[in-house]
Amino acid sequence: MFLFMKKIEKYISVLMCFFSKCTRVFFFELRSIPIVIICLFCSFLKQKYIVVSAWCIYKCFYLFRKDKIVHNNWGDDINVYFLEMISNKKVWVYPNTRIARFVNSIVKPKKIVFIGSVLTLYSLENSIIIGSGVLNNMINDKIKGSPNEVLFVRGPLSRQILINNGVDCPQRYGDPALLLSCFYKPQIMKHCKIGIIPHYQDLNSDIIVDILTKYSDDVVCIKMKNYSNWTDIIDEINSCDFIISSSLHGLIVSETYKVPSVWVHFNDYIDGWDFKFYDFYQSIGKKNISPINIQTSSQIWDLYNRKASWKSGEINYLELIKLCKNVGLITK
């Protein structure tokens, strides 16, 4: 009888997990419907609005407030904040849900594919690619559709994948976040020796907890989620002498503001994880960069000693800005 009850309990637990997941998916799909409608409407009012393909999450009941994005991943969220700054237009992000993809396959609203590793997430029909990249070359996600135009892509590895899929792509590179330094001057309130920027999945890793416990006076953790204002991340990075990051956009912001930085691994990652990092570094002429595995907390000081030998990459700001101005993306 006891074993029978245990089996029943196990089956009930599995069913509860299944229904819980189905419920979350259902509501996630449901709340994307008003965003899809707004994006479709705004895509026809291109003088006032920009519709972007990116991965952002909207606050369900605050769609028309100034700060309508859940602060979930800064590198995705700046598709809204940074674009609104440089374009003087309202920006909406087209959702990546089943409903949204179905509507997109029929209506094909005009979109800009901007910051992030999103080239395989959406159909590229009726879009302009401006600096986006491919997430992972080991996943079976394919390029879907052909864009109207490709101004530039994040790096040469993303370009090659587009070409392999029949998309004509110029040999022009740059993540749009590199342009942050051209439009925002950081507010440096304090100084810290080392800033650690973990990818969100590294936040609670034992090694980071150990580092912050032992070296709390000299090390600060810069979190790319749950921030207050989007510019705070830039300010914090510029308040550090040296950046240690497993977050791609932590490294990109460091690079454009010329804060010495190093790319690290705090954990084991899936195959193809490093693709987007190599893509970015090759775009700025750093072809021999590879990640450093952090295994002990004291390693950070060995890395800190490399600060003096760090050199910034090659970034063609003028070309990237000119290309963006040509399509009305930058109006300042």
C-alpha positions as CSV (number, residue, x, y, z in Angstrom):
1,M,0.0,0.0,0.0
2,F,2.8,2.3,0.9
3,L,4.6,1.8,-2.5
4,F,1.3,2.3,-4.3
5,M,0.7,5.6,-2.6
6,K,4.3,6.7,-3.4
7,K,3.7,6.0,-7.1
8,I,0.4,7.9,-7.0
9,E,2.2,10.8,-5.3
10,K,4.9,10.8,-8.0
11,Y,2.4,10.8,-10.9
12,I,0.5,13.6,-9.3
13,S,3.7,15.6,-8.9
14,V,4.6,15.1,-12.6
15,L,1.1,16.1,-13.7
16,M,1.2,19.2,-11.5
17,C,4.5,20.2,-13.0
18,F,3.1,19.6,-16.5
19,F,0.0,21.7,-16.0
20,S,2.0,24.4,-14.3
21,K,4.3,24.7,-17.3
22,C,1.3,24.7,-19.7
23,T,-0.3,27.5,-17.7
24,R,2.8,29.6,-17.8
25,V,3.2,29.1,-21.5
26,F,-0.5,29.9,-22.1
27,F,-0.3,33.2,-20.2
28,F,3.0,34.1,-21.8
29,E,1.4,33.6,-25.2
30,L,-1.8,35.4,-24.2
31,R,-0.1,38.5,-22.9
32,S,1.9,38.8,-26.1
33,I,-1.3,39.5,-28.1
34,P,-1.7,43.2,-27.3
35,I,2.0,43.7,-28.0
36,V,1.6,42.1,-31.4
37,I,-1.4,44.3,-32.2
38,I,0.6,47.4,-31.1
39,C,3.6,46.4,-33.2
40,L,1.4,45.8,-36.2
41,F,-0.2,49.3,-35.8
42,C,3.2,51.0,-35.2
43,S,4.9,49.3,-38.2
44,F,2.6,51.4,-40.4
45,L,3.5,54.6,-38.6
46,K,7.2,54.4,-39.3
47,Q,7.7,58.2,-38.9
48,K,6.8,57.9,-35.2
49,Y,7.6,54.4,-34.2
50,I,10.2,51.7,-34.7
51,V,9.4,48.0,-34.4
52,V,12.4,45.9,-33.4
53,S,13.1,42.2,-33.4
54,A,14.7,41.5,-30.0
55,W,14.2,39.4,-26.9
56,C,12.5,41.7,-24.3
57,I,9.7,41.2,-21.8
58,Y,7.1,43.8,-21.3
59,K,5.4,44.6,-18.0
60,C,2.0,43.2,-18.4
61,F,-0.1,46.0,-17.1
62,Y,2.2,49.0,-17.8
63,L,2.5,48.9,-21.6
64,F,2.1,52.7,-21.9
65,R,4.3,53.8,-19.1
66,K,7.7,55.3,-19.8
67,D,9.6,52.3,-18.4
68,K,7.6,49.4,-19.8
69,I,10.3,46.8,-20.0
70,V,11.0,44.2,-17.3
71,H,14.7,44.6,-16.4
72,N,15.5,41.0,-17.3
73,N,18.6,41.3,-19.6
74,W,20.2,44.7,-20.1
75,G,21.8,43.6,-23.5
76,D,18.3,43.0,-24.9
77,D,16.6,45.9,-23.1
78,I,18.7,48.6,-24.6
79,N,17.0,47.8,-27.9
80,V,14.3,50.0,-26.5
81,Y,16.2,52.5,-24.3
82,F,19.2,53.2,-26.6
83,L,17.1,53.3,-29.8
84,E,14.6,55.8,-28.3
85,M,17.6,57.9,-27.3
86,I,19.2,58.1,-30.8
87,S,16.1,58.0,-32.9
88,N,13.7,60.3,-31.0
89,K,11.0,57.7,-31.8
90,K,9.0,55.3,-29.7
91,V,10.3,51.8,-29.9
92,W,8.3,48.6,-29.6
93,V,9.7,45.1,-29.6
94,Y,8.0,42.4,-31.6
95,P,7.4,39.3,-29.3
96,N,9.0,35.9,-29.9
97,T,5.9,33.8,-29.1
98,R,4.0,31.2,-31.2
99,I,1.2,33.6,-31.8
100,A,3.5,36.4,-32.8
101,R,5.4,34.1,-35.2
102,F,2.2,33.0,-36.8
103,V,1.0,36.6,-37.3
104,N,4.4,37.6,-38.6
105,S,4.3,34.8,-41.2
106,I,1.1,36.3,-42.6
107,V,1.4,40.0,-42.1
108,K,5.2,40.5,-42.2
109,P,5.4,43.8,-40.4
110,K,8.4,46.0,-41.1
111,K,11.0,45.5,-38.4
112,I,14.6,46.4,-37.6
113,V,16.8,43.6,-36.3
114,F,19.1,45.4,-34.0
115,I,21.1,44.5,-30.8
116,G,21.4,40.8,-29.8
117,S,21.9,37.3,-31.0
118,V,18.5,37.1,-32.7
119,L,19.0,36.4,-36.4
120,T,17.6,32.8,-36.0
121,L,14.8,33.7,-33.7
122,Y,12.5,35.5,-36.2
123,S,11.6,35.4,-39.8
124,L,13.8,38.1,-41.4
125,E,11.2,38.9,-44.1
126,N,10.5,42.6,-44.5
127,S,13.3,43.6,-42.1
128,I,16.5,45.5,-42.0
129,I,19.5,43.9,-40.2
130,I,21.5,46.5,-38.3
131,G,24.3,44.9,-36.2
132,S,22.6,41.7,-35.0
133,G,24.3,38.3,-34.7
134,V,23.8,34.6,-34.6
135,L,23.5,33.1,-31.1
136,N,25.1,29.7,-31.6
137,N,26.5,27.8,-34.5
138,M,25.9,24.4,-32.9
139,I,22.2,24.7,-32.5
140,N,20.0,23.6,-35.4
141,D,18.1,26.9,-35.6
142,K,18.2,28.2,-39.2
143,I,18.0,31.5,-40.9
144,K,14.3,32.0,-41.8
145,G,13.5,34.3,-44.7
146,S,15.5,37.0,-46.5
147,P,15.8,40.6,-45.2
148,N,15.1,43.6,-47.3
149,E,18.6,44.9,-46.5
150,V,21.7,44.2,-44.3
151,L,23.5,47.3,-43.2
152,F,26.0,45.4,-41.1
153,V,26.2,42.5,-38.7
154,R,27.8,41.9,-35.4
155,G,30.8,40.0,-36.8
156,P,32.3,37.9,-39.6
157,L,31.1,34.6,-38.1
158,S,27.4,35.8,-38.3
159,R,28.1,37.1,-41.8
160,Q,29.3,33.7,-43.0
161,I,26.2,32.0,-41.6
162,L,23.9,34.5,-43.5
163,I,25.9,33.9,-46.7
164,N,25.7,30.2,-46.2
165,N,21.9,30.6,-46.1
166,G,21.7,32.6,-49.3
167,V,21.5,36.1,-47.7
168,D,23.7,38.8,-49.3
169,C,25.7,40.4,-46.5
170,P,28.3,43.2,-46.8
171,Q,31.6,42.9,-45.1
172,R,30.8,45.5,-42.4
173,Y,30.8,44.7,-38.7
174,G,29.8,46.1,-35.4
175,D,27.5,45.5,-32.5
176,P,25.2,48.6,-32.2
177,A,26.0,48.8,-28.5
178,L,29.5,50.0,-29.5
179,L,27.8,53.3,-30.4
180,L,26.8,53.9,-26.8
181,S,30.0,55.9,-26.1
182,C,29.1,58.3,-28.9
183,F,25.8,59.3,-27.3
184,Y,26.1,58.8,-23.6
185,K,28.7,60.3,-21.3
186,P,28.9,58.1,-18.1
187,Q,28.4,59.6,-14.6
188,I,31.3,58.2,-12.6
189,M,30.3,58.4,-8.9
190,K,33.0,56.2,-7.3
191,H,35.9,54.0,-8.2
192,C,36.4,50.3,-7.7
193,K,39.4,48.2,-8.7
194,I,37.5,45.3,-10.4
195,G,34.0,45.0,-11.7
196,I,32.6,41.5,-12.3
197,I,29.8,41.1,-14.8
198,P,28.4,37.6,-14.8
199,H,26.0,36.3,-17.4
200,Y,22.7,35.9,-15.6
201,Q,23.1,32.1,-15.3
202,D,26.4,32.7,-13.5
203,L,25.0,35.0,-10.9
204,N,24.8,32.5,-8.1
205,S,27.9,30.5,-8.9
206,D,30.1,29.5,-6.0
207,I,33.2,31.1,-7.4
208,I,31.5,34.5,-7.7
209,V,30.0,34.3,-4.2
210,D,33.5,33.5,-2.9
211,I,35.2,36.4,-4.8
212,L,32.6,38.9,-3.5
213,T,32.9,37.6,0.1
214,K,36.7,37.7,0.2
215,Y,37.3,40.9,-1.7
216,S,34.3,43.0,-1.0
217,D,36.3,46.2,-0.6
218,D,37.9,46.0,-4.1
219,V,35.4,44.1,-6.2
220,V,31.8,45.0,-7.2
221,C,29.3,42.8,-9.0
222,I,27.5,44.5,-11.9
223,K,24.3,42.7,-12.6
224,M,22.7,42.9,-16.0
225,K,19.2,42.4,-14.7
226,N,17.1,44.1,-12.0
227,Y,19.0,47.4,-12.6
228,S,17.3,50.7,-11.8
229,N,18.1,52.9,-14.8
230,W,19.6,51.5,-18.0
231,T,22.5,54.0,-17.9
232,D,23.5,52.8,-14.4
233,I,25.2,49.8,-16.0
234,I,27.4,52.0,-18.1
235,D,28.2,54.2,-15.1
236,E,29.2,51.2,-13.0
237,I,31.5,49.8,-15.7
238,N,33.2,53.1,-16.1
239,S,33.6,53.4,-12.4
240,C,35.9,50.3,-12.4
241,D,39.6,50.1,-13.3
242,F,39.2,46.6,-14.8
243,I,36.3,44.4,-15.9
244,I,36.0,40.6,-15.7
245,S,33.0,39.5,-17.6
246,S,31.1,36.4,-18.8
247,S,28.4,38.6,-20.3
248,L,28.9,39.6,-23.9
249,H,27.5,43.1,-23.5
250,G,29.6,43.7,-20.4
251,L,32.6,43.2,-22.6
252,I,31.2,45.3,-25.5
253,V,30.4,48.3,-23.2
254,S,33.9,48.0,-21.6
255,E,35.4,47.9,-25.1
256,T,33.7,51.0,-26.4
257,Y,34.4,53.0,-23.3
258,K,38.0,51.8,-23.3
259,V,37.8,50.1,-19.9
260,P,40.3,47.2,-19.8
261,S,38.5,43.9,-19.7
262,V,38.9,40.2,-19.9
263,W,36.5,37.5,-21.1
264,V,36.0,34.6,-18.6
265,H,34.1,31.4,-17.9
266,F,32.6,30.9,-14.4
267,N,30.9,27.7,-15.3
268,D,30.6,25.0,-18.0
269,Y,28.5,26.1,-20.9
270,I,26.7,24.4,-23.8
271,D,28.5,23.6,-27.0
272,G,28.6,26.7,-29.2
273,W,28.4,29.1,-26.3
274,D,31.5,31.0,-27.3
275,F,30.4,31.6,-30.9
276,K,28.9,35.1,-30.2
277,F,32.0,36.2,-28.3
278,Y,34.4,35.1,-31.0
279,D,32.1,36.8,-33.5
280,F,32.3,40.1,-31.6
281,Y,36.1,40.0,-30.9
282,Q,36.9,39.2,-34.6
283,S,34.7,42.2,-35.6
284,I,37.1,44.6,-33.7
285,G,40.3,42.9,-34.9
286,K,41.0,40.8,-31.8
287,K,41.4,37.4,-33.4
288,N,43.5,35.7,-30.7
289,I,41.1,36.3,-27.8
290,S,39.9,33.2,-25.9
291,P,38.1,32.8,-22.5
292,I,39.9,32.2,-19.2
293,N,38.4,29.7,-16.8
294,I,38.0,31.1,-13.3
295,Q,38.6,28.3,-10.8
296,T,39.9,30.1,-7.7
297,S,39.0,33.5,-6.3
298,S,42.6,34.7,-6.2
299,Q,42.8,34.4,-10.0
300,I,41.2,37.7,-10.4
301,W,44.3,39.5,-9.3
302,D,46.4,37.7,-11.9
303,L,44.0,39.0,-14.5
304,Y,44.0,42.5,-12.9
305,N,47.7,42.6,-13.5
306,R,47.1,42.3,-17.3
307,K,45.4,45.7,-17.2
308,A,48.4,47.6,-18.3
309,S,48.9,45.5,-21.4
310,W,45.3,45.7,-22.6
311,K,44.6,47.5,-25.9
312,S,41.3,48.6,-27.3
313,G,39.9,47.1,-30.5
314,E,39.4,48.7,-33.9
315,I,35.9,50.3,-34.1
316,N,34.8,52.3,-37.1
317,Y,32.3,54.6,-35.3
318,L,31.9,57.0,-38.2
319,E,30.9,54.3,-40.7
320,L,28.4,52.7,-38.3
321,I,26.8,56.1,-37.5
322,K,26.6,57.0,-41.2
323,L,24.9,53.8,-42.1
324,C,22.4,54.2,-39.3
325,K,21.7,57.8,-40.3
326,N,21.1,56.7,-43.9
327,V,18.1,54.7,-42.8
328,G,16.8,57.3,-40.3
329,L,17.8,55.3,-37.3
330,I,20.0,58.1,-35.9
331,T,18.5,61.5,-36.0
332,K,20.8,63.3,-33.5
